[in-house]
Amino acid sequence: MERHGDGGEAAGNSQQQGSAREPGFPPLACELSDCLSQEEATMMRRNDHYWPVPGEEKNLDMDYVNTKPSESIPMKNLYMDDVSPHYSQLGPYFSDGQRRVDYILAYNIQKPSSDRRRSSRFGENNFIRRLRRSLSMRGSRAPLQPKEDPEIAAQDQQTDYHEDDKRFRREEFEENLLETGLELEKDEGSKIPGIGFLKIHAPWNVLCREAEFMKLKMPTKKVYEVKQGSNVVEKTRLFIHKVTAPLHPKVDTNKPETAKSLSHPFSREKQHLFDLSDRNKFFDSKTRSSIVYEVLKRTRCTRAKYSMGITSLLANGIYTSAYPLHDGDIEGVNAQPNDRKLLYEQWASYSVFYKYQPIGLIRKYFGEKVGLYFAWLGVYTQMLIPAAIVGVIVFLYGCATVDDNIPSMEICDPRNNITMCPLCDHACSYWKLVTACGTARASHLFDNPATVFFSIFMALWAVLFMEHWKRRQMRLNYIWDLTGFGEEEEEEHKDHNRAEYEFRVMQKTMRLEHSTPKGKKVKLTCTDRLPAYLTTVLTMGFLIAVTFTIVFGVILFRISIKAALHMSNYPAARSNVRATVKTTAAIINLIVIIILDEIYGAIARWLTTLEVPKTDKSFEERLIFKTFILKFVNAFTPIVYLAFFRGRLVGRPGNYLYVVGSYRMEECAHAGCLMELCIQLCITMLGKQLIQNNLFEIGIPKLKQMLRRRKSDMDTKQEEELNNTLQRYEKDHLLGPFVGINPEYMEMIIQFGMVTLFVASFPLAPLFALLNNIIEIRLDAKKFVRDLRRPVAAKAKDIGIWYNLLRGLSKVAVIVNAFVISFTSDFIPRLVYQYKYSPDGTMHGFINHTMSYFNVSDFQPGTDPLHPMHLGYKVQICRYKDYREPPWSSTPYELSKEFWAILAARLAFVIIFQNMVMLMSDFVDWLIPDIPKDISLQIHKEKILMVELFMKEEKGKRIAAQDNHNQDNHTAPSSPNQSPPQPRSRLK
């Protein structure tokens, strides 16, 4: 295709080639005279389609001045058959083999029917199926993430444009991209049937212009020494760093750790400050793609009735996908050394699970936002090591002292011969307390004095984790030159309007076309969104009610199955009623949680889309808020019920509480509900990690791959040979779209809640979380490097709203653990008995103290046991766990004074525990500064060096100006008749 502008004879051949193009190809720029004259079109593009960049017309560097857009931005229709063998390399370059492909736009193309018939078998058997597999690879968690990658917008609000309309809009958009200085090249003869690719290259002048506009910090020639801190903390950190040197990945080995380049926002006026000896490497691939993406977001199509940006073009199917390219292959004989291959070997391999992550290389390749996530995940996993060790010690302490625990010994002693009241009406009979021996011994493993210590430890651990992350985040901000990235930069780089918002504004504009004054900007108001807000509130309330209803249904299932097992004729079923009911109910809860997680994620995204947020940032925040509430309620409602409600709304024998007719509310086992809470936490935590992580993220893609290979006509060798002939952009097109990191964050936030909120009942939770995260890091790494397209690099100086959620959970965890220790466990009743009611100051007699008496003649009609002689004798008095007056008292079955004394002690413990731990947490927060001292000094040193650098530059400019002035005076012609020199004031 010809060059746009005055190409002269040099473009003649390409013009002839362009005139012979196949039908359906974009017309040339000069063929648009039916819409506007060329001059008017140029003026319109300059004024309307492209948003001006500050300093764009400065013409401050020679490359920018001497480069004419008409001579440097050729656009060609490239076919694989037209490429000479000399340029048929598979690297990310244009057909000339010189200009690098910085970004790809893919679109559907129409082919002649004969071509479609000839390629249908090929496409269905290999590429289409593979494409579908790749796109569905993250389908289980994709509904959570807002459209950070522009391709995700293409999945919503598909408008049925005619192919000619789509081609017309592509032509206009591509012309406007050419006007911005980008260079374009098309490939409509790819090996993927029906897909055309637009390759985009940003030349040097565009990179410089946009880097200045985006205020990108680039390294200068000035290098200064980084002095290490001299305090105890920094010396300890350096010592640990040296000791753990074998655990560091083998990347950036040639870069000295004691030197750092002084960075400054790029400016074309000050190009001499930067090392431009190799322009091809000055802007790396991540920076180049982010620059092109900024240009794409600002470029508009305005010939339609409403303005369309890249998100609207993707949403309407004009383009089907947009993505930057990976650096190269990671496997195979043709794989050249590149950052992607290095990440795959040193980060995404399970063989390096024991090593630290190459955070610097991750940030270099994927951007700051992804780098911060994996840095946070690494810090979280690292901090889980001491928590897991202490948790295992607490568990082992329970195992070691189980034989010395007096309450469990009394339950297991058959000499006590305590007869307990039936656990259900009519079907259940009386039972001996000694049959609960196993449950009592198991409960001691998690309900012992060390549990209280562990709860305090975990509360302080959460604070230390947050403080450690803040310091680590500040260190990364310094290393990555993000210390000056503040609100002004975020405001300048905020996302443009989303496609759905522009579409709704267009609809409103067309509806109010005659009633709106000309020139008035139309936007969506709260009144326009009111139906969506009402829908969101009602739907959220309904979904939370659904969660409560399902949990209540599981409660009724437990009650029913317990009665059924007691009536069973099989002795094995009757002897394991409690274990069967607990495990079965926990598994049902797990399955419901996993299913509802997926449903709630999709509904939360749908509700957020209904609200039509204006920007991607607003969309993300609203989506996170809704998803977190729904998933948190879904995951923790069964656990909260077991911890705080089960066994407390029961009543007593002869006056039980019934729901839904004749369903009697559940009682806790004699050793308490803590064991059941532990079982529920264990199954939920392990099940979510095993099923959602391993099955959804590993098993399902592997299964689809196996099915695809069995149905394909190609064997593995043929498919590998074909894959080796694909271009880089074709290989990346077959990968799954990047859907962001919010699903990963959400998964870890829920896990953090499991670890901290109910850690008093499950000390092994940090250990399970640690083992999961070791696998999760490498699993996510493999997915990001191998299975997904490369994301557009996004700047971020922190983890955003997720930090606030973590901090809130750590505060709530203190209160929750205080109530778990006080009300769910028997820690407070044991303490009160030992120091107030025990005759000898020991725990002997504690079991008898916790049980009340009931006269079986006081049963309500129809609730007494069906087989009262089950134990071989007639029972007159049975026991039940509660603090109530005996039947021979003047106030039978009323709450006793021991109940009120223990209740007062429980409330006092909650208040004391909460305030003590909060005070200790605030003290630790105050004691540890957010910014490491050495980083603070280095930031201050950078500012001084920057001032000195500019002062030196200004001084050099003054000296150069003075020398030029003196040289002009010395070289002026002199003669005897020459008048005396003019005063300096005349030079002004």
Steps between C-alpha positions, in 0.01 A plus 500: 500500500627852433635747747253762604603840384753609242683178443610591144638245266648305785153379584393431147559129505320453824209703367467266207510206732234663715276558198506131426387397843221254554141612560419580859829669578509850650503774238784745485490831677468687172188298415297661776416806294137391491476593870729802525777657307847392600580837651176512698553143619848588619375805689218298653739231615731754656223683676259226600641150486824546690525666836802734494800419715666780697823592331416313184599788274826583675721333233781475749706210366643451156324168443168653578564804281633322196259208495195564286197292583428445132843342452527286812162337553440259216196276515502177306270211432733211567438140399713208596551422130627852433774493763843430366688215663756750625239657729295193587639477853262410778604781735275790603592724207347657193560343161822701463647317800603830661201668665378329815130416547391683814130418497251282313138562404317191368178506301276268301534495124274362231650254257356360175277202551750265333769607745264457794412146386863415447607621845199387705635156577836642596351765725254276678746223566779711635484873545137567583489225758829615644379856505186403688706300746729793564221751538323279753812425698417756767125489455438383857633822645479746215170659611680663791736721306414837341624581152863589565596341169296666223414167340266410785273781384440306182294246694228751593235686298576350163333718240421340169686728263510415135846397380521808280425725795764323706754539223412867459556568868825306498620710208422823682659381824815387319527831314477682830771273644718595204439866578641447849828373352455128551607263224260224395519180302231243425512125469180349363662182376573342836469131579203569727196493268278807503730712718693803383773674701593867514858538617586830668847647538586817691798684346751687710336843474163360616663320791676819611187712462277261692760428769519873566124530512465198730786630719673165489801485728802380306855435626750780437874476449555598863577197717542529875606266775229342713622487859358229717347584837713478811234427762434158649193432287678568171808303605275208589327528164831503313623202701185304416539602136856360491405179679209438261703581188458146358122551516503801268417443130777524244396827336667842471832351607702771323325793662678636811278537803693800634432733205178652368424728208341832581158508331316801368178548299593482135524830315600567141665822613732305730582199283867557571439391861398148391714223361374478141795306363265209412158638414360153434550404866429834667126429499446133583214294355278557804536878475451504123174303522366721779580811291316358200204409721482862623489619139229245419287623790524861386432434134133533405263427214249784461340454158226289656223655706710468815868490586657153514827413673689174502276355773188575297658354188579182690158486661328531165711231337678736262819364652485165678807528721786733589819396674877557518730217400703268714875533460548157345462126542570320826553149365632342184821505300422844355450665840746787528604643840239750613333623817200272452720191475699613804180546700380156397824338617567700816144573615231285337668165564400280793865400538581848640214504753746557784652813344398862524309653212681723246277796585711745302474294183127445554450875524718557195296257291143537632501846659477639853146385575571133436841532665344640817251211517770235487717699740208515744429129453866424566503705821173338614635151432828583672318629808291181514814298583527613867121486539496142366784398732327641808168343392663158468658543845158585649349193333786277625454644848137388488609153386758475777262606779188312391568219745543748785180690429272435798163592335553258211622233742178538702290464183691186402481346848224231492475509876316830488203324335330827397175456305432777248164622368401412138650707218176503301131448561341155504750326269804553725546325829708560810876464463811473713741792524794264460403453133614862436854413613654525153343839427615636838860391445502643147357830623792542738736513202350836403342616828782538748673787682753537217214603270462829686869572459477415129207738451700786653800401293298501176350840578851644539612299196237672286628842611860403435402370158332828408797704627749276323307539176486878530878512540552258214264706285694819571826325413352385168367851432854631543661229285234534229507884505139532615565733794369798304207315351218686673149622447592736217650219291208271585258772394682547170517128434149412611312275264282639230130435476393141475327367190169438679498856635560648155229278356246612760597865451450453125156354559410789729635751248289354221194495725548865601630614164231763448452611862865546599666835420776472243843479656379377838684189610274205577591272789332241718357629827392330822143510371606296197669247727228487767332183363839329492577605859164368621558177311843466662371553854208261459709235325778517758249467781332210324830317443603540863158366601554207262830426674333502843219279367743243361690488829169455682413220256826325587406533868167328432687232305723435799203474732319260268797278424585477868150373582512261205834352605379451856207299361727294276520125546875499432708521819790667314273783387367556853848498654644769266209740480689814605802446273281414201274802545789744555703386199204471264368847589847654463542348153155624395589848623825487302325401176240774549772759570694411184189507279367824646844661467481467125136609483552799730806610303297509178207677667730760659647577159154525346383739773809716456442510125141614560630799695707608194807637684680766305859376533672167546621607844145569615387169346776315683426652841127432475557146378747423779261634763206289379703187442674520837173538690331211319796262515582586860142437611490181293824360646458600863126465573520126584807564713339788690195284569711222648710741704236725651147364453499123509420363845383836634148508359405151614290527813505212747351150534125530523506848348707485184495764226344378176521647149295420188256294695666209677872558430683531830803729495841337521705459814877512529693193606588489867855615421355804322449612140866583449574161348222537245621851422848361444368230263302756300801733471733217402272359228407845365859623488653186355208444264505852356874485448497152353195535276510866397879518458603156382186375328377823341839647409695184417267206453234650270750660252696173491182303439396732218845470347480120510155502338616742234798282410282189479258672261771668292627339179851616585735318728720677750797523264296650216342752734840597634637547148204718408543703817863569407387667176261743668584865543535636852170688484322188373631294791394767749155519342446135589576568868233591753417868556647662808217564747700676769616414850189576702389132499838410649469771764147390590612141547779607734277740697253220573791278604634778726158509665511124554846529655429789736128514584456154655860403567409425864308195384744381231871559576605308189338755265829694442676175408239408239506856365879489472500174307228632269681828432828327412311321223282803417799725425647261244158417359417867444847560359462220246158631405619859453814407306379208288122491476382863488564791270732767625313777684543869442739623768314703763668727752404474867678600818295281736249214500208742528173401665634156589720649773195654665319165487798326658524758773127475570517120519792514742300729730188285480711190566585625849132533593400171338776303674409659832141376462613156376723450804242641737172351373585209267776330698488385862799710598303747714275239672810299589671809635199603709455149640865461592529828688149533645312170528767229515544367856872427450594752230523232230278401209366190672121509495479749213285271280245445773495875567408581139200265483150549633235246604169421327211287618384284207139531616510865390535416128234651279253247357639327191861606560609227738728222364340227294721239671548618861654166604779530245766501772349199675340686786233760560637853511354742754751789476710593199766769465548776241765767455377829641508709815143461633332424831413133569138377489484482881588869531244767586559642151548187291682529167567871539845636420728461800729756658800314353367586152497873576843488664650328193319740263649798687845341479458441126402860431784626719747282308377637166548858615842437657629287211380741234643813663826333597566364151391824333734695727789266423423523128494879504828502693664277239355719225647809667833334573571395142534791254322464167805614303835329565762747616747420223230546236402835650864613484540379143185682387632819659837443335333458160328836537830671585679334208221604265527862613877489459465351152268778385712770663803362320307496174386861543854604585626330186239678292604838642869433437424386145292811437777722637762329284284544192453866580874557554578312180260724309674810640850375409405402147329835422687703222710794626634810312638840597180664390281250681275649760546387858316186609133537577384475858365160623156644543454501126517121498185477704 
